[in-house]
Amino acid sequence: MREGRLGYNSYNKRYGLLSSDLWIDTGFHCGECLEVLLDDEWVQTRMEMNPAREWYLVGTPYCGDLEYIRARIPE
C-alpha cells in the first residue's frame, strides 16, 4: 500500500495522493478506488464528482475540500 494524504493538484484540477510534498499519484479520476482513514478505521471508497462539481468520497462524509485526508492506494 502507498499511504499519504489527499492534496489538490492545480495542474490537472484533481485530488491526488501526497507523501510529504511529493506526489505518489498526481490525480484520481471519477470511480477510482482508494481507502481513507475515518474514525481511526480504513474505509474503502471511490472518488466522484457531484452535480455542483465538488469532489466527494462515496460512503463517507467527505465532500468539497478533501485536503489533508489520510488515504492509501494499493501498489
N, C-alpha and C positions, 0 to 999 in steps of 0.2 A: 504494500500500500504506500502511496505517496500522500503525505499529510502536510497541511498548511492552513492558510486562511484564504477566504474569498477576497478578491480585490477587483475593482473596476478597471478595465483596460480601455482607456480613452481612444487608443489607436483603432481598435476593431469594435468598440462600443458593446463589449460583452464582459461578463464577470468571468474571471479565471482564478486559478489557484496559485498562491504565492507561498514561498518558503523564504522567510526574512523578506528581502526585497527582490528576489529572483523569481521569475515565472516558472512554475512547474508545468502549467497548462495555460496558454495565453487567452483562452476563451471557450466557455461552454456554449453549445448550441441547444436550442429547444429540444427537449426529450432526452438529453444526455444525462446519464445516471451518475450519482455520487452519494456519499454519505456525509451527514453533518452531525455535529455534537449538539444534542438537545437535552437539557436537564441531565447532564453527565452520562448520556447514553447515545451511542452511534445509531442514527436512523437513516435508512435508505430513502432516497428521494430522487427527484429529477428536476432539472432547470426548465422553466417555462416562462412565457410572457403573456400577461393578461391583456384584455382589450384596451386598457388605459396605457399600454406599453410599459408596464412595470414588470421587472423580473421577479419571479417568486419561486419558492421551493415547495413542490407538491407534498401535501400531508404534514406540513409544518406551519407555524405561524409566521414564517419569514416571508416578507414581501416588500418590494421597494428597495430600500438601502440595505444591501446584503454585505457591505464591507465588514471585515473582521470576523465573520462567522467561521468557526473551525470546521474544516472539511477534509475529506480524503477521497482518493480515487484508486482503483486497483492498478497495479503495474502494467 
